[in-house]
Amino acid sequence: MHEHRSPRRSTLTRVVIWTCLLAAFLGPLLVPLYVREQPRLGGLPLFYWSQLIWIPLSAFLLVSAYFLARRRERAGQVGRQ
């Protein structure tokens, strides 16, 4: 016996998935926000350490989107609009 989600919750899940994917893709492309020298962290300018932070952050966002999509698929919500 499967509980079907409400359409509102399914839409919310889809929005969260797309937000995670877009943030992981667009975040590193927003260079004008962090193309400066200050503040420094461990001697590295902001540009370099912010790029290094995006690597694990993007991995987390992509894994989150994957598991949300997988859970949604298992709930039988794929293909329903």
GROMACS elastic network, one bead per residue, 0.5 to 0.9 nm:
[ bonds ]
;  ai    aj funct       b0    kb
    2    75     6  0.74471   500
    2    76     6  0.88927   500
    3    75     6  0.77969   500
    4     7     6  0.89743   500
    4    75     6  0.68560   500
    4    76     6  0.77021   500
    4    77     6  0.80068   500
    5     8     6  0.80621   500
    5     9     6  0.62950   500
    5    10     6  0.64463   500
    5    75     6  0.77973   500
    5    77     6  0.79140   500
    6     9     6  0.53790   500
    6    10     6  0.63824   500
    6    11     6  0.87453   500
    7    10     6  0.50038   500
    7    11     6  0.61143   500
    7    12     6  0.85608   500
    7    80     6  0.87586   500
    7    81     6  0.81192   500
    8    11     6  0.51470   500
    8    12     6  0.61918   500
    8    13     6  0.86896   500
    9    13     6  0.61579   500
    9    14     6  0.85980   500
   10    13     6  0.51300   500
   10    14     6  0.62798   500
   10    15     6  0.87025   500
   10    72     6  0.76251   500
   10    77     6  0.70934   500
   10    80     6  0.88944   500
   10    81     6  0.87215   500
   11    14     6  0.50382   500
   11    15     6  0.61835   500
   11    16     6  0.86620   500
   11    81     6  0.82508   500
   12    15     6  0.50557   500
   12    16     6  0.62205   500
   12    17     6  0.86386   500
   13    16     6  0.51254   500
   13    17     6  0.61895   500
   13    18     6  0.86904   500
   13    68     6  0.70802   500
   13    69     6  0.80472   500
   13    72     6  0.76899   500
   14    17     6  0.50923   500
   14    18     6  0.62340   500
   14    19     6  0.85222   500
   14    68     6  0.84323   500
   14    69     6  0.78421   500
   14    72     6  0.86203   500
   15    18     6  0.52040   500
   15    19     6  0.60070   500
   15    20     6  0.86067   500
   16    19     6  0.50074   500
   16    20     6  0.61697   500
   16    21     6  0.86404   500
   16    65     6  0.75701   500
   16    68     6  0.83741   500
   17    20     6  0.52745   500
   17    21     6  0.63248   500
   17    22     6  0.86909   500
   17    61     6  0.87767   500
   17    62     6  0.86989   500
   17    64     6  0.77103   500
   17    66     6  0.78632   500
   17    68     6  0.66713   500
   17    69     6  0.69671   500
   18    21     6  0.50476   500
   18    22     6  0.59855   500
   18    23     6  0.83909   500
   18    65     6  0.75882   500
   19    22     6  0.51782   500
   19    23     6  0.59339   500
   19    24     6  0.84855   500
   19    61     6  0.88925   500
   19    65     6  0.86122   500
   20    23     6  0.52427   500
   20    24     6  0.61857   500
   20    25     6  0.86569   500
   20    58     6  0.84230   500
   20    60     6  0.89207   500
   20    61     6  0.51285   500
   20    62     6  0.65681   500
   20    64     6  0.73910   500
   20    65     6  0.60082   500
   21    24     6  0.52929   500
   21    25     6  0.62887   500
   21    26     6  0.85787   500
   21    58     6  0.84969   500
   21    61     6  0.67718   500
   21    62     6  0.62071   500
   21    65     6  0.67492   500
   22    25     6  0.50642   500
   22    26     6  0.57189   500
   22    27     6  0.78715   500
   23    26     6  0.52515   500
   23    27     6  0.53064   500
   23    28     6  0.85782   500
   23    58     6  0.77747   500
   23    61     6  0.77025   500
   24    27     6  0.57713   500
   24    28     6  0.74884   500
   24    54     6  0.78749   500
   24    55     6  0.89628   500
   24    57     6  0.75089   500
   24    59     6  0.78593   500
   24    60     6  0.88175   500
   24    61     6  0.62303   500
   24    62     6  0.69735   500
   25    28     6  0.67676   500
   25    29     6  0.74012   500
   25    58     6  0.77845   500
   26    29     6  0.51291   500
   26    30     6  0.66327   500
   27    30     6  0.56230   500
   27    31     6  0.83747   500
   27    54     6  0.76104   500
   27    58     6  0.85718   500
   28    31     6  0.66220   500
   28    50     6  0.86756   500
   28    51     6  0.68511   500
   28    54     6  0.67075   500
   29    32     6  0.85785   500
   30    33     6  0.59402   500
   30    34     6  0.76717   500
   31    34     6  0.55913   500
   31    35     6  0.57943   500
   31    47     6  0.81482   500
   32    35     6  0.54879   500
   32    36     6  0.85310   500
   33    36     6  0.83416   500
   34    37     6  0.85827   500
   34    46     6  0.63850   500
   34    47     6  0.54727   500
   34    50     6  0.73288   500
   35    45     6  0.88285   500
   35    46     6  0.71310   500
   35    47     6  0.51731   500
   35    48     6  0.88221   500
   36    39     6  0.80093   500
   36    45     6  0.69707   500
   36    46     6  0.60317   500
   36    47     6  0.60579   500
   37    40     6  0.67682   500
   37    44     6  0.81230   500
   37    46     6  0.55452   500
   37    47     6  0.68310   500
   38    41     6  0.87450   500
   38    44     6  0.89487   500
   38    45     6  0.59087   500
   38    46     6  0.57803   500
   38    47     6  0.86747   500
   39    44     6  0.85462   500
   39    45     6  0.64059   500
   39    46     6  0.56277   500
   40    43     6  0.55696   500
   40    44     6  0.52660   500
   40    46     6  0.56977   500
   40    49     6  0.83016   500
   41    44     6  0.52782   500
   41    45     6  0.66863   500
   41    46     6  0.71829   500
   41    49     6  0.70615   500
   42    45     6  0.85335   500
   42    49     6  0.88864   500
   44    47     6  0.79983   500
   44    48     6  0.62312   500
   44    49     6  0.63079   500
   45    48     6  0.57218   500
   45    49     6  0.66568   500
   45    50     6  0.86199   500
   46    49     6  0.54789   500
   46    50     6  0.58003   500
   46    51     6  0.84148   500
   47    50     6  0.54310   500
   47    51     6  0.62963   500
   47    52     6  0.88429   500
   48    51     6  0.52314   500
   48    52     6  0.63809   500
   48    53     6  0.88107   500
   49    53     6  0.61878   500
   49    54     6  0.87363   500
   50    53     6  0.50147   500
   50    54     6  0.63988   500
   51    54     6  0.52150   500
   51    55     6  0.70230   500
   52    55     6  0.56157   500
   52    56     6  0.78126   500
   53    56     6  0.61625   500
   53    57     6  0.63173   500
   53    58     6  0.86222   500
   54    58     6  0.56403   500
   54    59     6  0.82978   500
   55    58     6  0.53584   500
   55    59     6  0.62956   500
   55    60     6  0.87590   500
   56    60     6  0.61202   500
   56    61     6  0.86138   500
   57    60     6  0.51161   500
   57    61     6  0.62404   500
   57    62     6  0.86662   500
   58    61     6  0.50123   500
   58    62     6  0.60532   500
   58    63     6  0.84780   500
   59    62     6  0.52100   500
   59    63     6  0.60835   500
   59    64     6  0.84654   500
   60    63     6  0.52333   500
   60    64     6  0.60418   500
   60    65     6  0.86059   500
   61    64     6  0.50877   500
   61    65     6  0.61870   500
   61    66     6  0.86215   500
   62    65     6  0.50927   500
   62    66     6  0.61387   500
   62    67     6  0.87254   500
   63    67     6  0.62418   500
   63    68     6  0.85637   500
   64    67     6  0.53128   500
   64    68     6  0.61303   500
   64    69     6  0.85504   500
   65    68     6  0.51389   500
   65    69     6  0.60491   500
   65    70     6  0.84691   500
   66    69     6  0.51903   500
   66    70     6  0.60567   500
   66    71     6  0.85798   500
   67    71     6  0.60196   500
   67    72     6  0.84090   500
   68    71     6  0.51379   500
   68    72     6  0.60735   500
   68    73     6  0.85478   500
   69    73     6  0.60452   500
   69    74     6  0.85897   500
   69    78     6  0.85949   500
   70    73     6  0.50206   500
   70    74     6  0.61890   500
   70    75     6  0.85900   500
   71    74     6  0.51314   500
   71    75     6  0.62268   500
   71    76     6  0.88573   500
   72    75     6  0.51003   500
   72    76     6  0.66280   500
   72    77     6  0.56243   500
   72    78     6  0.67261   500
   73    76     6  0.52207   500
   73    77     6  0.56402   500
   73    78     6  0.52470   500
   73    79     6  0.88943   500
   74    77     6  0.74971   500
   74    78     6  0.84017   500
   75    78     6  0.81370   500
   76    79     6  0.82159   500
   76    80     6  0.83262   500
   77    80     6  0.55804   500
   77    81     6  0.83612   500
   78    81     6  0.81028   500
